[in-house]
Amino acid sequence: MESNNNLPIGTATGTLLSIVPNILSEDIIKTIILAVVGATVSFTVSLLLKRISKFKK
């Protein structure tokens, strides 16, 4: 029995193409800014926890 991969690929492509026009450039900029803030906070907390763990030893 052969499987037909056209249906899942077509569904995924159709979904993607229907989402793309709804994405605004403002949303992309907001996402980039939030990613930078999140990465910075994560890095800072990691350094802080590393210093605290060295201090307790």
C-alpha positions in Angstrom: 0.0 0.0 0.0 1.5 3.3 -1.0 1.1 6.4 1.1 0.2 9.7 -0.5 2.2 12.6 0.9 0.5 15.2 -1.2 -2.3 15.9 1.3 -0.1 16.7 4.4 2.3 18.8 2.3 -0.5 20.7 0.6 -2.2 21.3 4.0 1.0 22.6 5.5 1.8 24.8 2.6 -1.7 26.2 2.5 -1.7 27.0 6.2 1.7 28.7 5.9 0.6 30.8 2.9 -2.5 31.8 4.7 -0.6 32.9 7.8 2.2 34.9 6.0 0.0 37.8 4.9 -1.3 38.3 8.4 2.2 38.8 9.9 2.9 42.5 10.3 6.4 43.9 10.3 5.6 45.4 13.7 5.1 41.9 15.1 8.4 40.8 13.7 10.2 43.8 15.3 8.4 43.2 18.6 9.4 39.5 18.5 13.1 40.4 17.8 13.1 42.9 20.7 11.5 40.4 23.1 14.0 37.7 22.0 17.0 40.0 22.7 15.5 41.0 26.1 14.9 37.4 27.0 18.4 36.3 26.0 19.9 39.1 27.9 17.9 38.4 31.1 18.7 34.7 30.8 22.4 35.3 30.4 22.5 37.7 33.3 20.6 35.3 35.6 22.9 32.5 34.6 26.0 34.6 35.5 24.4 35.7 38.8 23.5 32.1 39.8 27.1 31.0 38.9 28.5 33.6 41.2 26.1 32.7 44.0 27.0 29.0 43.7 30.8 29.8 43.8 30.2 32.1 46.8 28.4 29.3 48.8 31.2 26.8 48.2 
